[in-house]
Each structure stands twice: as C-alpha cells, then as structure tokens.
Amino acid sequence: MNDTLSLAIILFIGPLCALIAVMWVLRFVVALKAPPTRRAAWTAGIGYFIVVTAAAFAVPGQYWWVAPLSSIPAALVMFWWLRRDLLRAWRDASPDELGDETLANDDWRIGLLLLAGLVVLAVIRYIIRLVANA
C-alpha cells in the first residue's frame, strides 16, 4: 500500500503540482486574446512541454519515457480546469457592445509586469522575515 501511494504521488501529483506552478505563470502571458478553449490549450500545451522537458532530466536514463506519460493526466486536468475558468469569464461581444465595461488585460507585457511585481513583493517579504528573525 505504501509503495502504491508513493508511486501515485510521483507519477501524478508531482507533475500536477509542477503544472500548476508553470501554468500559473503562463496564464499571464500566453494567448491572451484567444478564445477560452484555444487559450487553455496553448497554456496547458506549453506548460506540459516545460514540465516534461524538466522531468526528463530528473528521471534515470532507462525511464526517460515515464516523464511524458505520467504528465498527460495532469495536463488534461489542468486544461479542463483552466478552460472552465476561462469560459466562465468569457464575453462574446464586440468592444462597442460592452459600453463602459473595460476588458481584462490582454497585453502580454502587462502580464510580465504583474509577474515581476509579484516576484518583487515576495522578495521584499522574504527580506523582512530574514531581518525580523535575525
């Protein structure tokens, strides 16, 4: 039982956690003007490629094929989750029909600036904790 649980963690939960982290970053910069299904597909596809590439270097040589196969279920789950969230927020209307409503940020540069701001805030918080604990 213990071996089965550790195998499940390694083969599914590990890639899922890695995909969550990678896709959280990618959602700010990938296919921002695309419809929800296409945007989710691009984000999940690029995230899958990044995770599989990184995992391929982490597994022993004879098990190189495990990384791509074990990440497929996690990528499908993340695609479904992101697509569901994007479809909820999707408005199929022209800018004239929206009136005074503003659209969400659709520029990748704004996404990068937001990510950079979050990283700076995390570093500042880390430094404050280091100083407080010293």
C-alpha positions, 0 to 999 in steps of 0.5 A: 500500500505504501509503495502504491501511494508513493508511486501515485504521488510521483507519477501524478501529483508531482507533475500536477503540482509542477503544472500548476506552478508553470501554468500559473505563470503562463496564464499571464502571458500566453494567448491572451486574446484567444478564445477560452478553449484555444487559450487553455490549450496553448497554456496547458500545451506549453506548460506540459512541454516545460514540465516534461522537458524538466522531468526528463532530466530528473528521471534515470536514463532507462525511464526517460519515457515515464516523464511524458506519460505520467504528465498527460493526466495532469495536463488534461486536468489542468486544461479542463480546469483552466478552460472552465475558468476561462469560459466562465469569464468569457464575453462574446461581444464586440468592444462597442457592445460592452459600453463602459465595461473595460476588458481584462488585460490582454497585453502580454507585457502587462502580464510580465509586469504583474509577474515581476511585481509579484516576484518583487513583493515576495522578495521584499517579504522574504527580506523582512522575515530574514531581518525580523528573525535575525 
